Amino acid sequence: MKKLLFPAAAVFAATLCWAADAPAPVVKTAGEVDWHASGDLPPGAEYHLMYEDPATHAVQTLVRMPSGYALPPHTHSADETILVLKGRLDLTAGGSTRKLSSGGYAVIPAGTVLSFKARGFGGVQFMAAFAGPYDAKPAPAAK
């Protein structure tokens, strides 16, 4: 009877090849976050692109908005997840408004009409992650 041995060298070589193709970790301190004005948002908001998946173009961003800043009703083609990091965000989605503060989050399915307004003394900062490429379309006019 022949013994089958799994060659350890082959496993090691495969691991090295897999590791060589894996993306490098992205790590930034708060001081290294580079804020940009967005061409898609009215003046006043800033964002930092944390990560974009090269295959799906799903994105993760940090967003900050001054108090009183508002986005009108709009939709996205991909699911969006919002996690409030500091401040307060009044979020209207699916016909109801919720007040989200630090630690609050929302998962908004693609195509859902949403709007929001930054509240609080220092505005709001949140993470927004999209399950696909980022886009924003004005909400269809109400009938």
TAGIJO-V631820 format. One record per pair of residues at least 24 apart in sequence whose ideal C-beta (glycine too) atoms are under 10 Angstrom apart, sorted by the first residue. I is the first residue (numbers start at 1). GAP is how many residues later the second one is. D is the distance in Angstrom with one decimal. If there is no record, write none. Layout:
i->I gap->GAP d->D
i->I gap->GAP d->D
//
This chain:
i->23 gap->28 d->9.2
i->23 gap->30 d->9.3
i->23 gap->31 d->8.0
i->26 gap->24 d->7.2
i->26 gap->25 d->6.1
i->26 gap->34 d->9.8
i->28 gap->34 d->10.0
i->33 gap->29 d->6.5
i->33 gap->31 d->9.8
i->35 gap->27 d->8.1
i->35 gap->28 d->9.6
i->35 gap->29 d->7.0
i->36 gap->25 d->10.0
i->38 gap->25 d->8.3
i->38 gap->98 d->9.8
i->40 gap->34 d->9.8
i->40 gap->94 d->7.9
i->40 gap->95 d->8.5
i->40 gap->96 d->5.7
i->41 gap->24 d->8.3
i->41 gap->28 d->8.8
i->41 gap->30 d->7.0
i->41 gap->95 d->8.1
i->42 gap->27 d->7.7
i->42 gap->28 d->8.3
i->42 gap->29 d->7.5
i->42 gap->30 d->8.7
i->43 gap->26 d->9.4
i->44 gap->24 d->8.8
i->44 gap->25 d->5.1
i->44 gap->26 d->9.7
i->44 gap->74 d->9.0
i->44 gap->79 d->9.1
i->45 gap->24 d->6.1
i->45 gap->26 d->8.0
i->45 gap->73 d->8.5
i->45 gap->78 d->9.4
i->45 gap->79 d->9.9
i->46 gap->79 d->9.5
i->47 gap->81 d->8.3
i->47 gap->87 d->9.8
i->48 gap->79 d->9.7
i->49 gap->85 d->9.3
i->50 gap->77 d->7.5
i->50 gap->78 d->9.7
i->50 gap->79 d->8.5
i->51 gap->78 d->8.8
i->52 gap->78 d->9.6
i->52 gap->81 d->8.8
i->52 gap->82 d->8.7
i->53 gap->77 d->9.9
i->53 gap->78 d->9.7
i->53 gap->79 d->9.1
i->53 gap->80 d->9.5
i->56 gap->74 d->9.7
i->56 gap->75 d->7.9
i->56 gap->76 d->6.1
i->56 gap->77 d->7.7
i->57 gap->73 d->8.8
i->57 gap->75 d->6.6
i->57 gap->76 d->4.1
i->57 gap->77 d->7.9
i->58 gap->71 d->7.4
i->58 gap->72 d->5.8
i->58 gap->73 d->5.5
i->58 gap->74 d->5.5
i->58 gap->75 d->7.3
i->58 gap->76 d->8.7
i->59 gap->69 d->8.2
i->59 gap->70 d->7.2
i->59 gap->71 d->5.2
i->59 gap->72 d->9.4
i->59 gap->73 d->8.7
i->59 gap->74 d->7.3
i->59 gap->75 d->5.1
i->60 gap->67 d->6.7
i->60 gap->68 d->7.6
i->60 gap->69 d->4.5
i->60 gap->70 d->7.9
i->61 gap->65 d->9.2
i->61 gap->66 d->7.1
i->61 gap->67 d->5.2
i->61 gap->68 d->7.6
i->61 gap->69 d->8.2
i->61 gap->73 d->7.7
i->62 gap->63 d->6.8
i->62 gap->64 d->7.6
i->62 gap->65 d->5.7
i->62 gap->66 d->8.0
i->63 gap->26 d->9.7
i->63 gap->55 d->9.6
i->63 gap->61 d->8.2
i->63 gap->62 d->7.1
i->63 gap->63 d->5.6
i->63 gap->64 d->7.5
i->63 gap->65 d->5.5
i->64 gap->54 d->8.5
i->64 gap->58 d->9.4
i->64 gap->59 d->6.4
i->64 gap->60 d->7.0
i->64 gap->61 d->4.4
i->64 gap->62 d->7.9
i->65 gap->24 d->8.2
i->65 gap->51 d->8.6
i->65 gap->52 d->8.7
i->65 gap->53 d->4.0
i->65 gap->54 d->9.8
i->65 gap->58 d->5.4
i->65 gap->59 d->5.5
i->65 gap->60 d->8.0
i->65 gap->61 d->8.5
i->66 gap->52 d->6.4
i->66 gap->54 d->10.0
i->66 gap->56 d->8.3
i->66 gap->57 d->4.3
i->66 gap->58 d->8.6
i->67 gap->50 d->9.1
i->67 gap->51 d->5.6
i->67 gap->52 d->6.2
i->67 gap->53 d->5.8
i->67 gap->54 d->6.6
i->67 gap->55 d->6.9
i->67 gap->56 d->4.6
i->67 gap->57 d->7.8
i->68 gap->49 d->7.2
i->68 gap->50 d->6.5
i->68 gap->51 d->7.9
i->68 gap->52 d->9.8
i->68 gap->55 d->8.1
i->69 gap->47 d->8.9
i->69 gap->48 d->7.0
i->69 gap->49 d->4.4
i->69 gap->50 d->9.5
i->69 gap->54 d->6.8
i->69 gap->55 d->8.0
i->70 gap->45 d->7.1
i->70 gap->46 d->7.0
i->70 gap->47 d->4.2
i->70 gap->48 d->7.4
i->70 gap->49 d->10.0
i->71 gap->43 d->8.2
i->71 gap->44 d->5.7
i->71 gap->45 d->5.6
i->71 gap->46 d->7.8
i->71 gap->47 d->9.1
i->71 gap->65 d->8.3
i->72 gap->43 d->5.7
i->72 gap->44 d->9.7
i->72 gap->66 d->7.2
i->72 gap->67 d->7.5
i->73 gap->40 d->5.1
i->73 gap->41 d->7.0
i->73 gap->42 d->4.5
i->73 gap->43 d->9.8
i->73 gap->65 d->7.4
i->73 gap->66 d->3.6
i->73 gap->67 d->8.9
i->73 gap->68 d->9.8
i->73 gap->69 d->8.9
i->74 gap->38 d->9.9
i->74 gap->39 d->7.3
i->74 gap->40 d->6.7
i->74 gap->41 d->6.9
i->74 gap->42 d->9.8
i->74 gap->61 d->9.5
i->74 gap->62 d->5.0
i->74 gap->63 d->6.1
i->74 gap->64 d->5.7
i->74 gap->65 d->5.6
i->75 gap->33 d->9.2
i->75 gap->34 d->10.0
i->75 gap->35 d->7.7
i->75 gap->36 d->5.5
i->75 gap->37 d->6.6
i->75 gap->38 d->5.7
i->75 gap->39 d->7.3
i->75 gap->60 d->8.8
i->75 gap->61 d->7.7
i->75 gap->62 d->5.2
i->75 gap->63 d->8.2
i->75 gap->64 d->6.0
i->75 gap->65 d->8.1
i->76 gap->32 d->7.5
i->76 gap->33 d->9.3
i->76 gap->34 d->6.1
i->76 gap->35 d->7.8
i->76 gap->36 d->8.1
i->76 gap->38 d->8.1
i->76 gap->52 d->9.5
i->76 gap->54 d->6.5
i->76 gap->55 d->9.3
i->76 gap->56 d->8.5
i->76 gap->57 d->9.4
i->76 gap->58 d->7.4
i->76 gap->59 d->6.1
i->76 gap->60 d->6.2
i->76 gap->61 d->7.5
i->77 gap->33 d->5.7
i->77 gap->34 d->7.6
i->77 gap->53 d->8.7
i->77 gap->54 d->9.6
i->77 gap->55 d->6.4
i->77 gap->56 d->7.2
i->77 gap->57 d->8.9
i->77 gap->58 d->5.2
i->77 gap->59 d->9.2
i->77 gap->60 d->7.7
i->78 gap->30 d->9.8
i->78 gap->31 d->9.4
i->78 gap->32 d->5.3
i->78 gap->33 d->9.5
i->78 gap->51 d->9.5
i->78 gap->52 d->4.6
i->78 gap->53 d->4.5
i->78 gap->54 d->3.2
i->78 gap->55 d->6.6
i->78 gap->56 d->7.6
i->78 gap->57 d->7.7
i->79 gap->28 d->6.8
i->79 gap->29 d->6.8
i->79 gap->30 d->5.5
i->79 gap->31 d->5.2
i->79 gap->32 d->9.3
i->79 gap->33 d->8.9
i->79 gap->50 d->8.8
i->79 gap->51 d->7.2
i->79 gap->52 d->4.2
i->79 gap->53 d->7.7
i->80 gap->26 d->8.0
i->80 gap->27 d->7.6
i->80 gap->28 d->4.6
i->80 gap->29 d->8.4
i->80 gap->30 d->7.9
i->80 gap->32 d->8.4
i->80 gap->34 d->7.8
i->80 gap->48 d->6.1
i->80 gap->49 d->7.1
i->80 gap->50 d->5.4
i->80 gap->51 d->7.6
i->80 gap->52 d->9.7
i->80 gap->54 d->8.9
i->80 gap->56 d->9.8
i->81 gap->24 d->6.7
i->81 gap->25 d->7.3
i->81 gap->26 d->5.1
i->81 gap->27 d->7.5
i->81 gap->46 d->8.0
i->81 gap->47 d->7.2
i->81 gap->48 d->4.6
i->81 gap->49 d->8.1
i->81 gap->50 d->8.0
i->82 gap->24 d->4.8
i->82 gap->25 d->8.1
i->82 gap->26 d->7.2
i->82 gap->32 d->9.1
i->82 gap->34 d->8.4
i->82 gap->44 d->5.4
i->82 gap->45 d->7.2
i->82 gap->46 d->5.4
i->82 gap->47 d->8.1
i->83 gap->24 d->9.9
i->83 gap->43 d->6.1
i->83 gap->44 d->4.7
i->83 gap->45 d->8.2
i->83 gap->46 d->8.0
i->84 gap->40 d->6.5
i->84 gap->41 d->7.7
i->84 gap->42 d->4.7
i->84 gap->43 d->8.4
i->85 gap->39 d->8.3
i->85 gap->40 d->4.7
i->85 gap->41 d->5.7
i->85 gap->42 d->6.4
i->86 gap->34 d->8.4
i->86 gap->36 d->7.2
i->86 gap->37 d->8.7
i->86 gap->38 d->7.1
i->86 gap->39 d->4.9
i->86 gap->40 d->8.4
i->87 gap->31 d->6.6
i->87 gap->32 d->7.1
i->87 gap->33 d->4.5
i->87 gap->34 d->8.2
i->87 gap->35 d->5.8
i->87 gap->36 d->5.4
i->87 gap->37 d->3.4
i->87 gap->38 d->6.0
i->87 gap->39 d->8.0
i->88 gap->29 d->9.2
i->88 gap->30 d->7.5
i->88 gap->31 d->4.1
i->88 gap->32 d->4.3
i->88 gap->33 d->9.4
i->88 gap->34 d->9.6
i->88 gap->35 d->8.9
i->88 gap->36 d->6.0
i->89 gap->27 d->5.4
i->89 gap->28 d->7.4
i->89 gap->29 d->6.2
i->89 gap->30 d->6.9
i->89 gap->31 d->8.8
i->89 gap->34 d->9.5
i->89 gap->35 d->4.8
i->89 gap->36 d->9.4
i->89 gap->37 d->6.2
i->90 gap->25 d->8.9
i->90 gap->26 d->6.1
i->90 gap->27 d->4.6
i->90 gap->28 d->8.1
i->90 gap->29 d->5.7
i->90 gap->30 d->10.0
i->90 gap->34 d->9.3
i->91 gap->24 d->7.9
i->91 gap->25 d->4.6
i->91 gap->26 d->8.5
i->91 gap->35 d->9.6
i->92 gap->24 d->6.7
i->92 gap->25 d->8.5
i->100 gap->24 d->8.6
i->100 gap->26 d->8.1
i->102 gap->24 d->9.4
i->107 gap->24 d->9.7
i->110 gap->25 d->10.0
i->111 gap->26 d->9.5
i->112 gap->27 d->9.7
i->113 gap->24 d->9.9
i->113 gap->25 d->9.8
i->113 gap->26 d->4.5
i->113 gap->27 d->7.8
i->113 gap->29 d->9.5
i->114 gap->25 d->8.3
i->115 gap->24 d->7.8
//
